[in-house]
Each structure stands twice: as structure tokens, then as C-alpha cells.
Amino acid sequence: MCRGYHRRNANQWRQTRLLATLQLNAHRPAHALPFVPEEWMPLYGDTPPPPPMDEQEFDETMARLAEFDKL
């Protein structure tokens, strides 16, 4: 019973977050980037964002993507 209560409570918070984000995006300036619900209001059950890439990892990724341009 307790697990179901927490799941329902989390779903209600996700719904509230989505509705608030929709309102924010509806009234944002045209040149502004849209809000993402998970970034705007992170909740307890959300997966954490990935760590940022360091310069070496970025260079390796760009080198792999450059190989696709040669095909």
C-alpha cells in the first residue's frame, strides 16, 4: 500500500511539473529556449543528468562523427 501511495504522489508531482512547464513555455519570449520539465524542476525519482564531457571525450566523439561524413 505504501509503495502505491508514493507512486501516485510522484505521478501527481510529475503532472504538476508538466502543467507548470507548459504555462511557462506558452508565455516565454520567442527568442528564448523552451523549458524542459526535468531541468526546470527536478523531482526525487528523476534520473540524474549525465556528467558533462571533458575536452578529450568531446574530441573523440567529434572524430567518430567526422568518420560518418566521409562515407
C-alpha positions in Angstrom: 0.0 0.0 0.0 2.8 2.4 0.9 4.5 1.9 -2.5 1.3 2.6 -4.4 0.8 5.8 -2.4 4.3 7.0 -3.2 3.9 6.1 -6.9 0.6 8.0 -7.1 2.2 11.0 -5.3 5.1 11.1 -7.7 2.8 10.9 -10.7 0.8 13.8 -9.4 4.0 15.9 -9.0 5.1 15.0 -12.5 1.7 16.1 -13.8 2.0 19.4 -11.9 5.5 19.9 -13.2 4.4 19.3 -16.8 1.4 21.7 -16.5 3.7 24.4 -15.0 6.2 23.9 -17.7 3.5 24.2 -20.4 2.4 27.5 -18.9 6.0 28.8 -18.8 6.6 27.8 -22.4 3.4 29.4 -23.6 4.4 32.8 -22.2 8.1 32.8 -22.9 9.7 35.2 -25.4 10.0 34.0 -29.0 13.8 34.0 -28.9 14.1 32.1 -25.6 14.8 28.4 -25.4 11.9 26.3 -24.2 11.9 25.0 -20.6 12.3 21.2 -20.1 10.3 19.9 -17.2 13.2 17.7 -15.8 15.6 20.6 -15.9 13.2 23.2 -14.6 12.1 21.3 -11.5 13.9 18.0 -10.8 12.0 15.6 -8.6 13.2 12.8 -6.3 12.6 9.9 -8.7 14.2 11.6 -11.8 17.4 10.1 -13.2 20.4 12.4 -12.6 21.7 14.2 -15.7 24.9 12.8 -17.2 28.1 14.4 -16.2 29.5 17.0 -18.7 32.0 15.8 -21.3 35.6 16.6 -20.7 37.7 18.0 -23.7 39.3 14.7 -24.5 36.0 12.8 -24.7 34.5 15.6 -26.8 37.4 15.4 -29.3 37.0 11.6 -29.5 33.3 11.9 -30.2 33.8 14.6 -32.8 36.4 12.4 -34.5 34.0 9.5 -34.6 31.3 11.7 -36.1 33.7 13.0 -38.7 34.2 9.5 -40.0 30.4 9.4 -40.9 30.9 12.5 -43.1 33.5 10.6 -45.2 31.0 7.8 -46.1 
